[in-house]
Amino acid sequence: MQKIYCHLDMRALKFLERFTSTQVHALNPVETSTGKTHGGVSRAKLNSQLLKSFGSNSKLKSFNSSVSVTEALLLPHGLPNTDLIEPSIEPHLKPIDFVEILADLYRRLESCESQSDRSLLFVEQYSLLRSLGDPKLLRRCLRAARQNAVDVNTKVVLSAWLRFERREDELSGMSAMDCGGQVLECPKIALEYGFDPNLISTHCHCDQDQTKAIDVPSFNENECVGLEQEESDVTFCIGNEEINCVRGKIAMLSSPLKAMLYGSFKESRKGRIDFSENGISVKGMRAVEVYSRTRRLALFGPGVVAELLCFANRFCCEEMKSACDAYLASMVDNIDDALVLIEYGLEEMAYLLVAACLQVLLREFPNSLYNPKVMKFLCSSKTRERLAMTGHGSFLLYYFLSHVAMEESMVSTSTVMLLERLEEFATQKWQKTLALHQLGCVLLERREFKDAQYRFLAAVEAGHVYSVAGVARTKYKQGQQYSAYTLMSSIISEYKPAGWMYQERSLYNIGKEKISDLSTATELDPVLSFPYKYRAIAKMEEKQISGAIIEIDKTIRFKLSPDCIELRAWFFLALADYESALRDIRVLLTLEPNYMMFHGKTRGDYLVEVLSHRVKQMTEADCWMHLYDQWSSVDDIGSLAIIHQMLRNDPGKSLLLFRQSLLLLRLNCQKAAMRSLRLARNNSSSDHERLVYEGWILYDTGNREQALSKAEKSIHTRRSFEAFFLKAYVLADTSLDPESSSHVIQLLEEALKCPSDGLRKGQALNNLGSIYVDCGKLEEAANSYLSALDIKHTRAHQGLARVYHLKNQRKAAYEEMTKLIEKAQNNASAYEKRSEYCDPEMAKKDLDMATNLDPLRTYPYRYRAAVLMDEQKESEAVEELTKAIAFKPDLQMLHLRAAFHESSGDLSSALQDCQAALCMDPNHTDTLDLYNRARD
């Protein structure tokens, strides 16, 4: 990598004298403990000033007087400024050739015979795929890793990780050690050594286990609780007490004891042996005697068993040690006990006990992060050394810990310490790279630029080119803007250009060259949000606020991110469009309930309260009418805002929370959707309602069979629309045969007979129409879609168009999709679907529009590539897919490009694409067939 720092873009030399500023002004971070900025202004004072601004009765002037608007609305925050924004360095692995890396990983998985090694390979896969941001794909990796785990240490971490991803801690009535029926997350099964190939297909029955805590009957020191005794022939004396034992039974506990009692030691010839100096109490020795005859521990309490463990270690009684280890492990069920017993377990090298204690700590995450005793234990270097000695200290353990810590806070001291432990445990190249890069990102956020630069440089030396962006950023923060610029220029010239390279260089460029870099970044990777944000703010600085809103809308249309929504709300405030600003702030708080606006200085819910006085208040009836209107116009963002307003008046209404979760899922905000769904479940007013929401949680996290079971239990409790709908939806999520389709139709018809609102009934009718189409019942399908349209379920236009198309009525299909486009707001999917019902030239225009509205949709790229291939333009066809794969590695696109490579005779490229695709989904039938053909 040395040439990265030596090679200069000669064009840049012309700019040397133009770099007069040492760096872009960074935002003042907020002191979370004091609520003050580094400038010394208290948050309370800022809010007070803002309230006065909004509460003013003076009429707002137009934006032509920017100072007046600033004073009236945004003081002391100021308007957004291009000098105050910069993209974050993503804390993920970001390979230069993502497809090649995935293909290599698949090859290693194919050839790996060790289950333990396969488990760690799936963890590596998880780390590579994190940059894609697909929760279901990531969960599949973790499940595969847990399924292939053999040792207890790995199982404990992965089962806790899976539980954390489902956030089951947020479900009322669930404790950390509850299993919930998820076999891969079961705390008891995690403590069992070995590999079970059928594990993932089985259902845990812990919730049906009636076994209670171990019963410890009273134990009289002078008797053996009625147990049958053999004639004693040796006595152990401890002080003035005597414990009669059977010599042969004691000797069988270990080789050292056998040697003492039957060997050449003097004790072998004695009937009385003084044991006063061996560190065991009378009660403990009596327990040893009972165990020697019964091999049972159930008669003793934890204190006595702990003493037995110490005795077992001292005299090498392996069987007794294992029994004591397992017994104590089964007793750990809270953090306080875990913190005490883990120290004891480490001291006595009781590995199962240590694992059980760690499991309790891990399953309490993220709450454990705020327990000083837990963090002191986990973060210390002493703990690292002790855990390493017992085999429990591992990269995987600290990967999970640091992952949770980074989600909670990127700047906390605990996060830094955990990442330092992660770096120490890293052994493989990808592990070192990940630890170094993530630590660099955290130190950068903490403004510790020199230390961050050191970590980023080390990650670059380990082969992670993306970390060069971190090196450049830290140089820039230390006043070396030109050095940062030339560094990024050298990367662009040396490697295949990527969007992030131009985005990063734009920070250190100026004038037209900066805008050019941002345009190139968007062209190479239209998913990057920073270029849109910069261009939008630049337009606002030029007093073109409407143009700024249009620019930021380009990214909001396909990716609903809090920072972009906040920016748009800011623009609307500048326009004095309080209603639109309030809508966006409500959506923002739906995504992140505790969001702090204006550079982290003002609470979002505070702004909602202030702005609510500047817009017309709506009754509950008004809200429902508005919700129907937004739903009808396919305005999911507007619908979210209305539901947030309704929840503000009735925060515990589970029905609204459930609707909120459905909208968030449709907007691909899965984390927020699951949070809403958990709240809906927690606020359920009845058992049948709770079962439905639990079923949806299970379904959305990949537990289809358990979801079906919940739906059936709910129906058995009470027949309801949502229970029937859930069961129908889960059953329909497979390749339906005629019999199954008939059953799904029956379920949906039963759902429609139950009370519900038009929003949900419209969805049920739409789904019913889809099943009818799949069954070839086109008239019934058309009737269902028309019924859905009668209650303003606008999306039914798409289903009705499909019916017309199957009837060879292409013009009617086209017109039906046109109606949807006219009613819906920026509906990329509608343009994509309409392209199927028109001539090639019009289809191309519709697909280009779909790509423009949502560059993440893959069908347009595949269609255009297929057309080019039909025209025998093979290289252009491959390039069409390649440019999309560069920013969205997609299974279908990889499969199609592999097919193109195969048809042109490039089998090595076909194999690589197949391997990369199979790394994402190893069961994709078409890709497997193509892969096997290419290998033969």
N, C-alpha and C positions, 0 to 999 in steps of 0.2 A: 504493500500500500504506500510505500515511500513516494512513488511518483505522484500520488494524489496531492502531496503538499509541495512538490517542486514544480509541477506542470502549471503554467499560467495561460489563461486565455488572453492572447495578445490584444484582442479588442478591448479588454477591460482596462489596459494601460491608459487608454484615452480618457477614462473616467476618473483617474486617480485624484486629480485636483478638485473634482466635483463633490467628493465625499467630505463634507465639512462637519456633519453631525456625527458624533461618536456612536449613537445608537438611537433607536426609536424609544420614545418615552414609555417605559413599562408602567403597567397599572400598579397603584399602591395596594399591596395585599392587606387584607383586613386581619387585625389581631383578634382571633376568635375568643380569646379569654376576656378581653377588655371591651370589645366592640368598637375599637378605635382604629382609624387608619394611621399609617405612619406619619401622615401630616398632622396628626394630633386632633382631628375633628371627630367628636363623638357621633355615633350612629343616631343617638337620640336627638342630637342637635340637628343632624341632617334631616331626619324625619319631621322634626318640628318646622324647619324652614320649608320643607316640601308641602306640608299640610297648609301652611299659610299661603303658599303659592297657589295651590289648587282651590283653597277656600276663598280666594279673592273674588269680589264681585265685578272687578273690572273686566271689560270685554276684551278678548284676545285680538291682537292685531294679526295681520297676515304675516307669512313667513318672510316677506320682503324686509321686515325689520327683525333680523335674527336675534339681536340683542334683547329686544322686548320679549320675544318668545322664550328665550333662554331664561330671562329673569322671571317670567310669569310661570314657567312650567318646570324647568329642569335645574335651576340653581339649587344647591351649589355643585351639581353634577356635571353640567355642561352637556353639549350635544355630542353624539358619537364622533370620533375623530380617527382618521386613517392612521395617525401616529400612535394610537392607543390600542391597536389590535394586532395580533399575530397568531398564527396557528400553533397549536400545541404539538410537541413531538410525541407521536403515538408510542405508548409503552408496550409495543408488541414486536415480535419478530416480523420482519418485512423483507423477504428475500428478493434479490434482483430478478431471478427467474423462478417464479413461484411454481410454475408447472413442473419444471425439472426437479425441484425439491420434493414436491408431492409424489412424483413418479418414483424417485429414489426411496422415499419412505415406504411406498407400497411394495417395492421390490424387497425391502428389508423385512416387511411384515410377512410377505409370502414365504420367505426362506427361513424365518425365525421358528425354531422348534421349542424353545424354552418359553413356558407360559409367563414366567416372571419378566423375561425380556420383552415379550409381546405387550405385557401390561404397560411397561415403561415406554414402549414405542407409541402406544395410543396416547400417553400423556404428552409425548413429543408432538404427535399429530394435533392434539388439542392446542398446544402453544403456537403451532403454525397457522391453524385455522382461526385463531382468535381475531385476527385482523379483518376477517370477513364479517364478523358481527352477527352470525347466525346462531341463536341460542339452541335451536334443536340440533344442529350439526355438532355443536360443542358438547351438548349433553350426550349425544350418541358416542362421542369419543370417551367421555368419562365413564359411561356405562360399560363400554368395551374394555376399558382399562380395569374397572372393578371386576368385571366378569372373569378376566384372565389373571387376576391377582392370586397369588399363592400364599405369601407370608402374611401374618397378622398385621405387621406394621403398615404395609401397603393397603390392606383392606380397611383398616381403621381410618386412614386419611381419606381414601376415595369415597367411602360410605358417608363420611362427614361432609365431603365436598359436594356430593350429589344432593345431600340434604340441604346444604347451604344454597345451592343453585335453585332449589324449589322454595326456599325461604319458609320452610315449614314452621320456623320459630314464630312467624307472624300469625299463625292460626291459633285462635283462642282454645284453651284446653289442652294444647299439645305441649308436652315437656320434652326436654332435650333428648332423653333416652327412650322416648316412644318410637316404636317401629313404624306404625301406620300401615303395615302390610306390604311395604316395598322391600322385597328380599335383598336387593343390592344395597339398601340403606340400613338394613337391620343391624342394630348394635350387637346383638348376641351372635349372629352369624359371622360378623366381622372378626370376632375373637376366635374363630375356628380356623385352624391351619389347613391348607390344601386347596385344590382346584376342583370345582364341580362344573362340568360342561353344560349341565342343564339348569344352572343357577338362574339365568335370565328369564327362563320360561316358567319358573315356578313362582308360587305366591306364598309369601311368608304368613304364618298363622300365629305370630306372636300376640296379635290382638285378641286371639281366641284362647290363648294359654291361660289357664286358671291357676298356674303355679304361683304361689305367693313368695314373699321373701323367706329366706332360710330361717326355719324355726330353731331357736336355740334354747333347749330346755335347761332348767337349772342343773348344776353339776356339783354334787357334794364331793369335797376333796377327799373324803375318807372312804368313798365307795365308787364303784365303776358303773353306776346307774343300772344295776340289774343285769349287766352283761355277763355272759358265761365266762368264768375265768379258768385258766389252766393253773396247775400248781406252780407257784413261783419258786425260783431256785437262785435268784440273785437279788440283792437289795442295793438301791442307790440312795446314798445319804446326802441330804442337803441341809446343813445346819443340824438341827435336832430332829428333823423330819426324815422318815424312811419311806421309800417307794418300792414296793415289792414288784419284781418283774420276772418275766420268763426269758432266760438268757438267750435261748435260740431265737425267740421272736425279735428281741432287740438286735441281735447279731445280723438278722436278715435285712435290717434297715439300710446297711451300707457295708462296704468292704472295710473301712477303718474300724467300725464298731465290731465287726466280726474278728478282725485281727486283735482288737483289744480284749475281747471276751474269750477267744479260742486260740489265740496265737501265743507268742512267747513273752507277752507282757505279763507283769505280776498280777494285773487285774483278772487274768484268766484263771488264777488259782484262788481268788478271793470270793467269798460269798457276800461280802459287804464292800461296796465301792464308794469312796468319798467323791461326790460330784459338786461340792460346794463352790469350787473355783471355775466352773465351766459356764458361768453366765446364764444359767437357767433357773427359774423359780421352781418351787415345789409344785405349784399348780401346772406349770409348763411340763415338768417331768412326768407328772401323773398323766397329762395328755399324751406324752410320748409313749407311755406304757399302754394306754388305751388304743392309740393308733397302731402300735406294733402288733396288736392282736386283731383289731377290727378293720384297719385301713379306712376308718371313717373319721370325718372332721365335723360332721353335722352337730355333734354334741357340744361343740365349743364356740365361744364368741370370737370376734375378730382379734381381740387383744391376745388371746391364747394362741390363735392360729399364727399371728405375727411372731410370737415367741417360738413356735414350732418351726417356722420358716428360718429363723436365725439358727436354731439348733441343726436343722437339716443342712444349711450351708456349712456350718462348722464341721459337721461329721460326714459331709458328702452323701447325704441321704437323698438321692435324686428323685426317687418316687415320691417321698414325703414332700420334697420341695415343690415338685410339680403340682401335687394336690393342694398344698397351701397357697401356691401362686394362683391356681384357678379359683380356689375358694375366696380369697381376698379380692380377686378381680371381679367376681360376681357380686361383691358387696358395694362396689363403688357406684354411686348414683348422683352425686352432687359435687360442685366445685370445691367446697371446703374440704371434704374428705379426699378428693382427688389430689389437692395440693399437698396434703399431709402424707398420703399413702404413696404418691409418686416419688417423694424423697426417700421413703423407706424402700420402695421397690428398686430404685437406682442403687441404693446402698447394698441391698441384698441380691442384686442382679436378678430380680424376679420379673422377667420380661413380659409375661402376660399381664401382671399387675400394672406395670408401667404403661402397657398398651391400653388397658382399661381406663387408667387415669387420664391418659392423653385423649382418649376417645371422648370422655366427659368434657374436657376443656375444649376440644375441637367442635363438638356438636352444640356448644353454647355460643359459637361465633355467629354474628359479629359482636354479641354482647360481651364476650370475654375480653375484647379489645379494650374495654373501659374498666376492667378489673386490674388495679395496679399490681396485685400479687401475681396474677396470671401472666401479665406482660413482663414483670420482673423475672419470672422464672423462664419464660420462653425466649426472651431477648438476650439473656446473659450469655457470654462466651463460655462460662463454666458449664451451663446447661448443655450447650452444644457439645462440649467435650464428653460430658457424662452420657448424653444420649448416644453419641457416636460409639462409645464403649459398649453399650448394651445392644446396639444394632437398631435403635429406634430413631436416632438422628439421621435424617436423610434429606436429600434435595427435595423429594416429593412433599415431605412434611412442611418445609419452609416455603416451598412454592405455594402451597395452599394458604399458609399463614400470611405471606406477603401479598398474595392475590386479594384476600379479604381486606387486609389493611389498606391497600391502595384504593380499593373501592370506597372505603370509608373516608380516608383522608390521604391525599398525596403529599402532604407536608408535615405530618406528625413525626415525632422522634421515633415512635414505635415502628412506623413503616420503614424508616431508615435502618433501624437495628435489625429488623427481620430480614430485610434485603441484604444486609451485610452477612447475616448467617447463611442466607441462600447462596451468596457468592462463595462462602467458605465450603459449602457442601457440594458445589457444582464440580462434576468430574468430566462429563462429556462436553464436547465442543459447543453444542447448542445450549446446554445448560449454562455454561460460562457466559456465552453471548447474551442470553436472556437476562441473567442476573446483572451483568454489567450495564446493559442497555436500560433496564428498568431502574436501577439505582441512579444512573445518569439522569433519567427523566425526573425522578423524585428530587434529586439535588438541584436540578435546574429550577423546579417549581419553588424550592426553598431559597433560591437566589444564591446558592453556594456554587458559584460558577467555576471556580478552579477545580474543585473536587468533581463536579459534574463533567467537566472537560476531560479529566483524567480517566473517568469510567467510560465515557463515550469513545475516547481514543483506544482504550483497551478492547472495547467491543469491536471497533473497526479492525484492529490488528487480528482479532479472532475471526474476521471474515464477514462481519455484518455491515454491509455498505451503508444501509440506511442510517446507522449511527453517525455517519459523517454529517448529517443534518444537525445532530446534537452538538458535534464539535463546532460546526459553523455558528450555531446559535450562541454557544458559550463564548466564542471569540467575539462575536458581535456585542454581547452583553458587557464584555470587558473593554469595549472601545476599539475593537479591531475589525471595523466594518469592511474595509477593503480586503483584508485577509479572508474574511468569511465569504465575500463575493468570489474571489479567485478560487477558493476551495470548491465551492459549488460548481463553478464553471469547469473546473478540471474533472469533476465527477460526470457532468453532462457530456463532456467530450470523450470520456473513457468508456462509459457504459451505455447500454441502450437507454435512451431517455425515458424518464417516467414523470408523471405529473408532479409527484412530491419534490422532485429535483428542481423543477422550474418554480414551483410555489416557494420553496425555501430560498432560491436565489433572488426571487422578487423582493424579499425583505431587505436585501442589501443593494438593490438596484434603484435607479431613480428615473423619473420622467417617463418618456415613451417606452424605454426599455423595460421598466417595471410593469407597465400595462401589457407589453408584449409577452413577458414571462408569465403573467397571470392568464393571458389568453391561451398560451400554449399549454399551461397546466390544466386548464379546463378542457381543452381539446383532447389531451392525453388521458385525463381522468376527470370526467364531468361530475363525479361524486364528491370531489373535494369542495367543501363549503367556503373555505377562506377566500378564494378568488371572487365569489359572488358577494360576500360580505364587504370586501374591500371596494369593489366597484360600486356597490350600493352606497356606502358611506361617502365615497368620492363624489357621487352624484348629488348627495345631500349637501356636501360642502359647496357644491356649485349651485345650491338652491333649487335643485331638481328633485324634490322629495317624491313626487309621483313616479319619476323614473327610478328612484332608489327603491321604492316599494315593488315596482315591476321586476327589478333585478333580483331582489332577495326572494321574491315569489318563485323564481326559477328553481331555486333549491328546495324551498318549502314544499313545492308540489310533489316531490318524490322522496324527500327525507325530512321528517318532522323533528328537527333538533332544537333544544331549548335556546341555544345561543342565537339562532336565526329568528326564532319566534320573538325573542326579546328585542332584537334589533328592529324587527318590523313594528313592534309595539311602540318603540322609541320614535320611529318615523311618524306613526299615526299621532302620537302626542305632539310632535312638532307641527303637524297639520291641524291640531286641535280637533281631530276626529276621535273623540273620547270613546265612542261606542265601539269602534274597531280596535282601539288600543285596549279597552277593557276585555273584549273578546279574546285577544291574543294573550293577555296576562292570565286570564282564566285557563286557557289551554296550557300555558306555561306551567301553572300550578298543578294542573292535572298530570303533567309529565313529571314534575318534581315539586312536591307539596311545600318544601321549605326553600324554594328558590329565592336567592337574593339578587335583586336587579340593580342596575346602575353601578356596575363594577363591584358588586357585592356589598353595596352600602344601604340598600333599602329592601325591606321584606316585600315580596310580591303580594301577600295577602293584605298588607297595609295599603298598597296602591289600589287594590280592588275596592277596599272600603272607601278610600278617598274618591276614586273615579265614579263609584256607584252614585254619588250625589250629583254627578254631572250628566247622567243619562236617565232616560225615562225608566221608572221602576215597573217591573212586570209581575203580575199575579201568577200563581201556580198554573191557572188555566191558560194564561198568555204564554207561559213557558212551554206547555205541552203543544200548543198550536204552532209556536215557533219551531219546536223540535220536529214536528211533522213536516213543516215547510223545508227545513234544512235537510231532513232525511230525503225528502222528495227530490231536492235539487242535488243530491249526492254530495252535500257539503259536510264532510265528516268533521272538519275542524270547527265549523260553526255549531254542529251538533254537540261536540265536546264542551264548548263554552256554555251552552245552555244547560247541559246536565250539571256542569260545575256550579252554575248559579242555583239550580234546583237543590243540589246537595248542600249548598251553603245554608239553605233554609231547613233542610231535613237531612243532616249528615249521616244518619244511620239507615237510610232507606236502601235496603239491599237490592231492590229492583233497579234503581237508578245506577248503583255501583256496577251491577251486572251489565247494564246497557253501556256504561262507560268502558268496561273491559272489552266488549265486542267492538266498539269503535276503535279503541287503541290497537287491538289486534289487526283490524283492517288497515290501520295506518302503520303497521309493522313496528309498533312500540311495545314489544312483548314484555319487557320488564315492568313497565307501568301498567300494562294490561293485567299481568298476574297480581300486582299489588291491589288493583281494584277488585279483582276476583276474590282474593283472600279477604278483603274487607267486606265484600258481599256475603261471603260465607260466615264471617264472624258476626255479622249483624242480622243473620237469618232469624226470622220470627217463628219458624216451625222446622220440624225434623225433615220433612219432605223437601223443603226449600234448601236446607243445608246440604242434604245429600246431592241435590242437583249441582250446586256450586262446587262441591268436592269432586263430583264427577267431571266437571269441566276442567278443574285444576289437574286432575289425573290425565285427562285426555290431552291437554295442552303440553304436558310434560312427558308424553310418550307412553303412558300406561293405559292402553286401550281397554284391556280386559277388565281392569279394576274400575275404569270409568263406566263400562257397561253394567257392572255389578251395582254401582251406586245408582244408576238410572233405574234399574229394575227394583231396587229396594225402595226408591222414592215412589215409583208407580204403585208398588204394593202398599205403601203407607197412604198415599193419596194420589188419585189420578189428576195430573196437571199438565198444562200445555208444555212447560219447560222440561218436565221429565220425559214425556213422549218424544219431544223434539231432540233432546240429548241422545236418547237411545237410537233414534232414527239416524241422527248425524254420525254417531260412532259406527253404526252398522254400514252406513253408506260409504264410509272411508275405506273401502276395499273394492276388489274386482267383484261386482255383484253378478250372481247368476240369477236366472229368472225367479227362482223361489225366494231368494234373499231380497230381490227388488220388490217382489210382491209384499213381503213382510215390512219393508221400509215404507212403502206406500200406505199400508194399513196403519202404521204407527203415526205417520204424518196426518192422515185423515182423523185419527183419534185425537191428535194434538189440536187440530182445527176445531174440534167439537168442544174443547175446553175453553174457559174464559181467558182472554188475553187482549192486548192492545193491537191496533192495526200495524204498528211497526214490526212486531214479531210475527203476526199472522201473514204479513206480506212476505217475510223471509221464508216462512214455512211453505206458502204457496209457490214461491220461486223454486225452492228445493224440490217440491213435489213435481213441478213441471220438468225439472232436470231428470228426475228418475223416470218419469213417463217417456221422455225423449229417449233415454237409454234403453227403455223397453220397446221402443218403436211405436208407442201409443201417442201419435202426434196430435190427434184431436183433443185428447184429454190434457196433453201438455199445453196446447194453445189455450184451452179453457182456464187452466191454472194460472198461466201467465196473465191472461186478461183480467182474471179476478184479482191478481196482485196489483195490476195497474189501476184497477178501480179504487184501491185504497192507497194510491200514490206510491207504490213501491216501484220507483222509476227503473231500477236495475232489471226489472222483468222485461224491458224492451229487448235486452240482449238475448234472453231465452226465446222470446217470440220470434226474433230475427232468425235464430237457429232453426226454429220450426219451419219458417218460410223457406229457408235455404234447403232443408231436407225435402221439402215439397217441390223443389226446383223453381221456386219463386224468388229469384235473386234480387230483382228490383224491389220487391216488397221487403226483403231482408235488409237491403241497403237503406231503404227509407226508414225502417224501424230503428236501425242503429243511428241514423241521422237525428231522429227524435231524441235519442238518449244523449247524443253529443250536444244538442241544443239545450237540453234541460240540465245536464251535469256540468260541473265546473272543472275545466281542465282535465277531462277524463281521458287519460292516455290509453287505458284498456279499451275504451269505446272506439277510438280511432284504430287501434290494433285489430279489434274484432271486425270492424266495418271493412277493413282491407280484404277480408275473405270474400266479400260479396260484390266486388267491382272489378273492372278491367285492370291489367297489370300497371298501367301508367297511374291510374287513380290510387291503386293499392300502394304503389311506391310513395305517393304523396302522403297518404294516411299513415304509413309506417314511419316515414320521416318525421311527421308530426308527433307520433307516439314516442319516438326516440327523443325528440326535442323536449317533450313534456316530462318524460321519465326515462332517462338513459339507462336505468337499471333493468328495464324490461328486455328480455333476451330474444323474444320471438322476432322482432324486426331485424336484428342482426342475422339470425339464422335464415330468415326468408331472403334477405338481400344476398346472402352468401350462396344460397341454393340457386337463385336466379343466375348469379354469375357463373356458377358451376355448370348450369344447363347451357350457358352460352360459351362453355369451354374456356372460360377465363379463370383457370385454376388458381393462379397466384393471387389474383384479385379476390377470389372467394375466400382463400385462406387468410388473407390480410384483413378482410372484413370481420372475420371471427377473432383474429389475433388482437386487433385493437380493442375489442370489447373484453376479451379474456384478460387483457392487461390490467383492467381495473375491476372486473367482476369475473373471477374464475368460476364458471358455471358448468355443472355436469352436462347439460344438454349441448352446450356449445363445444365443450371438449370432445364429446362423443361425435358430433358432426364434423369437427375438424379432423378427428382421427379417421373418419370415413373418407373424407376428402384426400387425406394423405395416403390411405390404402388404395384408393382408386387411381392415384397418380404414381403408385409404386414406391412411395417413401414409407417403407414399413417401420423403420426405426422411429420416425416421428409419430406414426400411427400408434406404435406400442407405448411411447411416452405419454401421449394424450390419453390413451386408454388407462394406463396406470394411474395417472393423476385423477382421472374421473372416478376410478374404482377406489382410490384413496378416500374420496368424499362419500361414495356409496358403493361398498363392495358387492352389493346384491343387485346392481342394475343389470338386468338381463341382456339388453341390447348391447351394452358395452362389453359384457363378458363374452358374448358370442363373437363380437368384432375382435376382441383381444385374443381369443383362442385361434381365430382364423389368421391373424397377423403373426402369431407365434409359430404356426405350423409351416 
